[in-house]
Amino acid sequence: MTQELKATAAETEVTLDTLDRFPSRIGRVFLVGDTEVAVFRTSDDEVYAVENRNPHPKGGPLAEAIVSGRYIYDPLYDWKIDLKTGLVQEPDQGQVRTFRIEVTNNQVILFTK
């Protein structure tokens, strides 16, 4: 399910939801401006956000990826992607766009550029 959030060019942060609304190891999709963002909460309660588009040449969504530690495994091509850096791990290569996330007063806040 995609949740559309309005953001103007002048905005630098978008409050997504409360932390308890992010299940552990499950991706959620938000539409921020024209960009789909997949947000993941890891088993150790870290929260990461990446563009919901696989860097594989054929593309595909990342929100349904399998989460293990701070990595996700793409369900279509089994690419391992670091949620912190967005880097695809060897032997594959590529990078997905990442977004800075903060949790303040139980609110998950995404920062855009």
C-alpha positions as CSV (number, residue, x, y, z in Angstrom):
1,M,0.0,0.0,0.0
2,T,1.4,3.4,-1.0
3,Q,0.7,6.4,1.2
4,E,1.0,9.7,-0.6
5,L,2.5,12.6,1.3
6,K,2.7,16.1,0.0
7,A,6.0,17.8,0.0
8,T,7.0,21.1,-1.6
9,A,10.4,21.9,-3.1
10,A,11.1,24.1,0.0
11,E,10.5,21.3,2.5
12,T,13.5,19.4,3.8
13,E,11.7,17.0,6.2
14,V,8.5,14.9,6.0
15,T,7.0,13.2,9.1
16,L,5.9,9.8,7.9
17,D,4.2,8.1,10.9
18,T,4.9,6.9,14.4
19,L,7.6,4.3,14.9
20,D,5.1,1.7,16.2
21,R,3.4,1.8,12.8
22,F,6.5,0.3,11.2
23,P,6.6,-3.5,11.6
24,S,10.1,-5.0,12.1
25,R,11.6,-6.3,8.8
26,I,8.7,-5.2,6.7
27,G,8.9,-2.4,4.0
28,R,6.4,0.4,3.8
29,V,6.0,2.6,0.7
30,F,5.5,6.4,0.8
31,L,5.1,8.8,-2.1
32,V,7.1,11.9,-1.3
33,G,6.7,14.4,-4.1
34,D,7.2,12.3,-7.3
35,T,9.4,9.7,-5.6
36,E,8.3,6.4,-4.1
37,V,10.3,5.7,-0.9
38,A,10.6,2.3,0.8
39,V,11.1,2.6,4.6
40,F,12.3,-0.4,6.6
41,R,12.6,-1.0,10.3
42,T,15.2,-3.6,11.2
43,S,15.0,-6.1,14.0
44,D,17.3,-3.9,16.1
45,D,14.9,-0.9,15.6
46,E,17.0,1.1,13.1
47,V,14.9,2.8,10.4
48,Y,16.2,3.2,6.9
49,A,14.7,4.7,3.7
50,V,15.7,4.0,0.1
51,E,14.1,4.9,-3.2
52,N,11.6,2.1,-4.0
53,R,13.4,1.2,-7.3
54,N,15.9,-1.6,-7.7
55,P,19.1,-0.4,-9.5
56,H,19.0,-3.6,-11.6
57,P,18.8,-2.8,-15.3
58,K,15.2,-4.2,-15.4
59,G,14.2,-2.3,-12.2
60,G,11.5,-3.4,-9.9
61,P,10.3,-2.4,-6.4
62,L,12.3,-2.9,-3.2
63,A,9.6,-2.5,-0.6
64,E,9.0,-6.3,-0.6
65,A,12.6,-7.1,0.0
66,I,13.7,-9.5,2.7
67,V,15.4,-7.6,5.6
68,S,18.4,-9.1,7.3
69,G,20.4,-6.8,9.6
70,R,20.9,-3.6,7.8
71,Y,20.7,-5.3,4.4
72,I,17.8,-6.1,2.1
73,Y,17.6,-8.9,-0.4
74,D,15.7,-7.9,-3.6
75,P,12.9,-10.4,-4.2
76,L,13.3,-10.4,-8.0
77,Y,17.1,-10.6,-8.6
78,D,18.3,-11.6,-5.1
79,W,20.6,-8.6,-5.0
80,K,22.0,-7.7,-1.5
81,I,21.7,-4.0,-0.8
82,D,23.1,-2.1,2.1
83,L,20.3,0.0,3.6
84,K,22.7,2.6,5.1
85,T,24.7,3.3,1.9
86,G,22.5,2.0,-0.8
87,L,25.3,0.1,-2.3
88,V,24.6,-3.2,-4.0
89,Q,27.0,-5.9,-2.7
90,E,29.4,-7.9,-4.8
91,P,29.3,-9.8,-7.1
92,D,26.6,-7.4,-8.4
93,Q,27.0,-3.7,-8.6
94,G,24.9,-0.5,-8.5
95,Q,23.5,1.8,-5.9
96,V,20.0,2.9,-4.8
97,R,19.2,6.4,-3.6
98,T,19.1,6.6,0.2
99,F,17.3,9.1,2.4
100,R,18.3,10.3,5.9
101,I,15.8,9.2,8.6
102,E,15.4,10.3,12.2
103,V,13.1,9.1,14.9
104,T,12.2,12.0,17.2
105,N,9.5,11.8,19.9
106,N,8.3,8.5,18.3
107,Q,7.9,10.2,14.9
108,V,9.7,8.8,11.9
109,I,11.0,11.8,9.9
110,L,12.4,11.6,6.4
111,F,14.7,14.3,5.1
112,T,14.6,15.2,1.4
113,K,17.1,17.2,-0.6
